[in-house]
Amino acid sequence: MTVLLLLLLGGLLWSKPIMESFAEVKRFPFVAYREAWTGTPASSRDVAVPNVVIAYGPRESRQVLAEAAQIAYYLGQWTEDPGITPRMVRKGNLPSILLPLPRAMKTGKNIVLLGTENEVVRKLGIRFRGPTLKVIEYEGRRILIVGGRNPKEVRIAARFLANRVIGFKAGAYRTFFSFVRLRGMIEKGEFTSALNLVRDPAGLSACGKNMSLAAPMMLKFPPEVKKIVKKRNRILYRELPQALRERNREKAIKLWKSAMVTCYRCHQGLGVERIRKFIPNPDIHARHQRIAAGFGLVRNGDCSACHSGPTEIRGY
């Protein structure tokens, strides 16, 4: 029964919309890192804020516009602040993530354009062959068009964008950055905090949703890849927590590095077919370097505290 449910779920989630470039959709700059809470004692740098607005045309159907809520929800899971300041609050100028297209064009942000009843699709003469995600350049900014031949197909594309692109990336980056923080906590002997980070559903376990979404695809993985995934999960969720409970720093570092090798095998294609088919957006991905540096793990450009041996490759 479980396998049947996974297969049915897979049929829904892996019915990919038409994408001329899957990499461009995955690399779309949905978020940016900015200074936030400026003008308050909590002012902080390197905070993930929305780098897009969700726009729509004046004649778009209510059914299509309803999908904007799910896109905005998962974008909220990824970001850490909407990017407001006390000055904006005083002026009552709170930013909105959902705007009519004419107002969205005035923001200077990248745009997720929901639907086909709008001037961009009309002026460019874009035609659709089915549910579609398409990245274009228009009047000096990047636009991700969420389209289709009818409202039903637009909604299919929007749900895929929300769940399988933005939602998936939100979980992936939370997990990735938590993994780097975990290494820093081990280095500093913060074993209780490290153990909590492993179990935290917004920390290392943020990959739980991604693992659920990927389960139907994992059924099709070759045996060697399945072994790698099982090894990773055994290390991260059984062996490494035990080392943290024992407060065994050397053992924990060794296990952390072993887990990183399993990640590299699938992401970089070390001895198996590469699972990740695209190069991540470097502006977003590079945050992990700043996290590591904050724990003193990076000195004068030396990243060997994490990157050594099979994981010596840096970047893509």
KEGU-174466 format. One record per residue (C-alpha): residue number from 0; y, z, x. Coordinates in steps of 0.001 Angstrom, whole numbers, plus 524288, in hexadecimal, padded with zeros to 5 digits. Example, Ala and Ser with C-alpha at 12.3 -4.5 7.8 and 13.67 -1.06 7.14 Angstrom:
% residues 2
0; 7EE6C; 81E78; 8300C;
1; 7FBDC; 81BE4; 83566;
***
This chain:
% residues 316
0; 80000; 80000; 80000;
1; 8096D; 80385; 80B08;
2; 80702; 7F69C; 811FC;
3; 808E5; 7EF44; 8052D;
4; 815ED; 7F613; 802CE;
5; 81A47; 7F2F8; 8109F;
6; 816C8; 7E4C8; 80EE2;
7; 81E2B; 7E42A; 80205;
8; 829CD; 7EADF; 80867;
9; 828E7; 7E15A; 81396;
10; 82992; 7D5F2; 80A43;
11; 83664; 7DB24; 804E5;
12; 83CAB; 7DF16; 811B3;
13; 8384F; 7D3E7; 81A3D;
14; 83C41; 7C8DB; 81128;
15; 846FE; 7C54C; 81A9F;
16; 852F5; 7BE0B; 815E1;
17; 8564A; 7B132; 81C5B;
18; 85D19; 7B409; 82942;
19; 861B5; 7A955; 83255;
20; 8622C; 7B383; 83D20;
21; 85AD2; 7C048; 83B36;
22; 8609C; 7C54C; 8480B;
23; 86E93; 7C31A; 84346;
24; 86BE8; 7CAB7; 836E3;
25; 86587; 7D5EA; 83E61;
26; 8708E; 7D604; 8486F;
27; 87BA1; 7D5A5; 83E8D;
28; 885B1; 7E017; 84286;
29; 883FD; 7E90B; 836C7;
30; 8893D; 7F4FE; 83E01;
31; 89284; 7F7F4; 8491D;
32; 89521; 80417; 85145;
33; 8A2B8; 809C2; 84FC5;
34; 8AA35; 8166C; 850F9;
35; 8A93D; 81E0B; 8443F;
36; 8AF45; 82A0B; 83DEA;
37; 8BB82; 827B3; 84617;
38; 8C66D; 83177; 84404;
39; 8BCC0; 83C8A; 8417A;
40; 8B5FD; 8464E; 84AA0;
41; 8A94C; 83EEE; 847FB;
42; 8AE80; 83233; 84DC4;
43; 8A31B; 82B03; 853CD;
44; 8A09F; 81E80; 85B30;
45; 89530; 8151D; 85A2D;
46; 89320; 816D7; 84B94;
47; 88C09; 80C49; 843D8;
48; 8951F; 806D8; 8394B;
49; 893A4; 7FB04; 83045;
50; 89775; 7EE51; 836C9;
51; 895DF; 7E662; 82A42;
52; 89A6E; 7E616; 81C3C;
53; 89218; 7E122; 81114;
54; 89986; 7D682; 809E5;
55; 8974A; 7CEEA; 7FD56;
56; 89D72; 7C3EF; 7F598;
57; 8A4F7; 7C5C0; 7E8C9;
58; 89A6F; 7BFB4; 7E041;
59; 88E90; 7C66C; 7E601;
60; 884BD; 7CBF1; 7DC42;
61; 8832A; 7DA92; 7DA2E;
62; 874ED; 7D97A; 7DE17;
63; 878E0; 7D444; 7EB66;
64; 883B2; 7DE40; 7ED4D;
65; 87A11; 7E92A; 7EA45;
66; 872E1; 7E5D4; 7F6E1;
67; 87F04; 7E94C; 7FECD;
68; 87C2B; 7F7B3; 7FC62;
69; 86F45; 7F70B; 8039A;
70; 87536; 7EF9F; 80F05;
71; 88028; 7F9B8; 80FD2;
72; 8765A; 804E3; 80EE2;
73; 86E77; 80076; 81A9E;
74; 87ABA; 7FD76; 82243;
75; 87E90; 80B8D; 81F7B;
76; 8717A; 81006; 824F7;
77; 874B6; 80906; 831A4;
78; 882F3; 80D0E; 83332;
79; 88813; 81AB8; 83600;
80; 895D5; 819B7; 83067;
81; 89D55; 81021; 827B7;
82; 8A806; 80F6E; 8321A;
83; 8B30C; 81681; 82B15;
84; 8BE4A; 81E35; 83124;
85; 8C736; 82913; 82BEA;
86; 8D24C; 81F22; 82B68;
87; 8CA42; 81652; 82295;
88; 8C711; 821E6; 819DE;
89; 8D561; 825B9; 818A5;
90; 8D8C3; 817E3; 8148C;
91; 8CD63; 8174A; 80B1F;
92; 8C89A; 80B73; 812A7;
93; 8BA0F; 80E32; 812E1;
94; 8B21F; 8024D; 816FA;
95; 8A850; 7FC45; 80DAE;
96; 89BA7; 7F60B; 8120D;
97; 89B29; 7ED10; 80607;
98; 8A680; 7E3B1; 803DF;
99; 8A9CD; 7D6E9; 7FCFF;
100; 8A974; 7CBEF; 806F3;
101; 8B866; 7C9D2; 807CC;
102; 8BA65; 7D840; 80B3E;
103; 8AED4; 7D841; 8148C;
104; 8B4E4; 7CCE8; 81C0C;
105; 8C0DC; 7D571; 81EB2;
106; 8B92D; 7E081; 8250E;
107; 8B624; 7D9B5; 831EA;
108; 8A804; 7DE7C; 83103;
109; 89BA5; 7D678; 830CF;
110; 89709; 7D37B; 82309;
111; 88A2B; 7D44B; 81BCA;
112; 88CDD; 7CA66; 81104;
113; 88485; 7CD44; 80529;
114; 881EF; 7C1E1; 7FC02;
115; 885F4; 7B3B3; 7FB0D;
116; 89154; 7B3ED; 7F166;
117; 89BCF; 7B443; 7FBE2;
118; 8A531; 7AB83; 8034E;
119; 89DBD; 7AC03; 8103F;
120; 8915B; 7A62A; 80A7B;
121; 89976; 79C86; 802A8;
122; 8A263; 79807; 80DCC;
123; 89740; 79678; 81773;
124; 88E74; 78FCF; 80D81;
125; 88304; 798C6; 8109B;
126; 87683; 795B6; 80939;
127; 86AF0; 79EDF; 807D3;
128; 85C59; 79BFA; 80741;
129; 85869; 7A9DE; 80398;
130; 85C1F; 7B7FA; 806AE;
131; 86489; 7B68B; 812D3;
132; 86ADA; 7BE84; 81DAC;
133; 87412; 7B605; 825A1;
134; 87DC9; 7B9C8; 8305B;
135; 889F5; 7B14F; 831A6;
136; 89743; 7B192; 8383C;
137; 8A293; 7B079; 82EAD;
138; 8B114; 7B24D; 83150;
139; 8AF0E; 7BA41; 83D97;
140; 8A49A; 7C389; 83923;
141; 895E4; 7C3F1; 83751;
142; 89096; 7C369; 82985;
143; 882AB; 7C63B; 82553;
144; 8806B; 7BEBC; 818C1;
145; 87682; 7C499; 80F5B;
146; 8736E; 7B90E; 806A9;
147; 869C2; 7B1A1; 7FE63;
148; 868B6; 7A736; 7F3DF;
149; 86A8A; 7B12B; 7E8FE;
150; 86D82; 7BFBF; 7E734;
151; 85F21; 7C367; 7E811;
152; 85DD2; 7BD2D; 7F584;
153; 86A82; 7C375; 7FA18;
154; 86517; 7D0AA; 7F612;
155; 8587C; 7CE2C; 7FDA7;
156; 86060; 7CAF5; 809D2;
157; 86916; 7D6ED; 807CF;
158; 85D7A; 7E020; 80692;
159; 85760; 7DA95; 812D3;
160; 86436; 7DC7B; 81A16;
161; 86562; 7EA78; 81547;
162; 8576E; 7EED6; 817C6;
163; 851FC; 7E64A; 82271;
164; 85E18; 7E401; 82AB5;
165; 86870; 7EE9D; 8292D;
166; 85F5D; 7F983; 824AC;
167; 8554F; 7F63F; 82EFA;
168; 85F7E; 7F5CD; 839CC;
169; 86560; 802AC; 8354E;
170; 85839; 8094A; 83732;
171; 8556E; 80220; 843D0;
172; 86239; 805F6; 84A59;
173; 86193; 813FD; 845AE;
174; 85402; 814C7; 84BAC;
175; 857CC; 80DC4; 85832;
176; 863C8; 81621; 85AC2;
177; 85C22; 8226F; 85743;
178; 851AC; 81E75; 8610B;
179; 85BFB; 81DD6; 86BB9;
180; 861A7; 82AFA; 86778;
181; 853F1; 83086; 867F0;
182; 852E5; 82CD6; 87653;
183; 85FEB; 83389; 878FA;
184; 85BEA; 83FE9; 871C9;
185; 84F4F; 84097; 8798E;
186; 8570A; 83ED5; 88613;
187; 85FDC; 84A40; 88266;
188; 854A6; 852F0; 87DD8;
189; 85930; 852F0; 86FAC;
190; 84B43; 85372; 86A82;
191; 84DEC; 85923; 85CFB;
192; 85875; 84F07; 85A30;
193; 84F90; 84451; 85F78;
194; 84463; 8486A; 8568F;
195; 84D84; 8489A; 84AD3;
196; 85260; 83AFD; 84E81;
197; 84471; 835BE; 84E63;
198; 84217; 83AF7; 840AD;
199; 84F98; 8380B; 83B23;
200; 84EED; 82D1B; 830CB;
201; 85C63; 828E6; 835AF;
202; 8580E; 82A24; 843E7;
203; 84C01; 824D3; 84A9B;
204; 844B1; 82494; 83DA8;
205; 84EF0; 81B60; 83804;
206; 8451B; 810D0; 83B62;
207; 83C81; 815C5; 83048;
208; 842C2; 80C92; 82669;
209; 841B2; 80155; 83002;
210; 83354; 80431; 8324F;
211; 83143; 803F9; 82386;
212; 8385E; 7F6FF; 82232;
213; 830E4; 7F14B; 82DA3;
214; 82399; 7F61B; 828FD;
215; 81FDB; 7E95E; 8221B;
216; 82360; 7E1A5; 82E44;
217; 81BF7; 7EB3B; 836EB;
218; 80F85; 7E7EE; 82F7B;
219; 810AA; 7DA63; 83597;
220; 81320; 7DF2B; 84382;
221; 808D1; 7DC0C; 84DC6;
222; 80012; 7E79C; 851A5;
223; 80728; 7E9CB; 85E8D;
224; 81450; 7EB84; 857CC;
225; 80E53; 7F4F5; 84DF8;
226; 80938; 7FD03; 85962;
227; 816CC; 7FD79; 85F4F;
228; 81CC0; 80222; 8527D;
229; 8125B; 80CAA; 850F7;
230; 81493; 81131; 85EF4;
231; 8233D; 811EC; 85CCE;
232; 821A2; 819FE; 8507F;
233; 817BC; 82308; 85709;
234; 82116; 825A1; 86254;
235; 82D80; 8275E; 85A58;
236; 8282B; 82F30; 84F05;
237; 81D0D; 83719; 85504;
238; 81CC0; 837C1; 863DA;
239; 82B57; 8382A; 866CC;
240; 82E6B; 842A2; 85C78;
241; 8239B; 84AF8; 86261;
242; 829C0; 849A8; 86FE7;
243; 836DB; 84D95; 86A21;
244; 830DD; 85981; 863A1;
245; 82B0A; 85D0C; 870E2;
246; 83886; 85B03; 87704;
247; 831D6; 852A8; 8814E;
248; 83CD1; 84A1B; 88682;
249; 834FB; 841A0; 88FF0;
250; 82A4C; 83F03; 88600;
251; 8345D; 83BB3; 87B9D;
252; 83B7C; 8321A; 88485;
253; 82E97; 82B86; 8880A;
254; 82AE3; 82A29; 879BD;
255; 8387F; 8251E; 87644;
256; 83745; 81A8D; 880A2;
257; 829B3; 816F6; 87BB0;
258; 82F4C; 81558; 86E0D;
259; 83A16; 80CAD; 8737C;
260; 82FD0; 803D8; 879A7;
261; 82990; 801C3; 86C47;
262; 836DE; 7FDF3; 866C9;
263; 838F8; 7F460; 871F0;
264; 82BB2; 7EE2A; 8703B;
265; 82F14; 7E982; 8627B;
266; 83DC1; 7E78E; 86426;
267; 83CD1; 7E088; 87125;
268; 82F48; 7DA90; 86FB5;
269; 82897; 7E1AD; 87AF2;
270; 81A67; 7DD5E; 87A2C;
271; 81B41; 7DA10; 86BAD;
272; 822D5; 7D09A; 86334;
273; 830FC; 7D4F1; 8622D;
274; 83384; 7DAD1; 854B9;
275; 84260; 7DAAD; 8555C;
276; 84638; 7CC63; 8547A;
277; 854CF; 7CDB2; 85703;
278; 85E4C; 7D384; 860D2;
279; 86548; 7DF80; 85B14;
280; 873FF; 7DFCA; 85990;
281; 8785A; 7E562; 866C7;
282; 884A3; 7EBC0; 86139;
283; 87C21; 7F421; 8585C;
284; 87052; 7F5B3; 86136;
285; 87826; 7FA6D; 86D00;
286; 87B96; 80752; 86699;
287; 86EFE; 80CDA; 86C14;
288; 874AC; 80BD0; 879C3;
289; 88028; 8146B; 875F5;
290; 876F3; 81E4D; 86FB7;
291; 86EB9; 81EDE; 87C10;
292; 87AD0; 8202A; 8848E;
293; 87F39; 82BC0; 87C47;
294; 872F0; 832FF; 88083;
295; 8750F; 82F74; 88EC5;
296; 869AC; 825EA; 88ED5;
297; 87218; 81A88; 893AF;
298; 87974; 81BBA; 8A08A;
299; 880A5; 810A5; 8A72A;
300; 87964; 806B9; 89EF2;
301; 86C09; 80C67; 8A286;
302; 863A0; 80C99; 89635;
303; 856AE; 80FDA; 89CEE;
304; 85589; 81CEF; 895D6;
305; 850C7; 814D1; 88A4C;
306; 84EFE; 806FB; 88F82;
307; 84481; 806B4; 89A01;
308; 8376C; 8002F; 89C42;
309; 8334D; 7F844; 8903A;
310; 8403F; 7FBBD; 8898B;
311; 848F0; 7F7D2; 894E2;
312; 84DF9; 7EC1E; 88D25;
313; 85B91; 7EF0A; 887E4;
314; 861AD; 7E6BD; 87D52;
315; 85BA3; 7DA4E; 877E6;
***
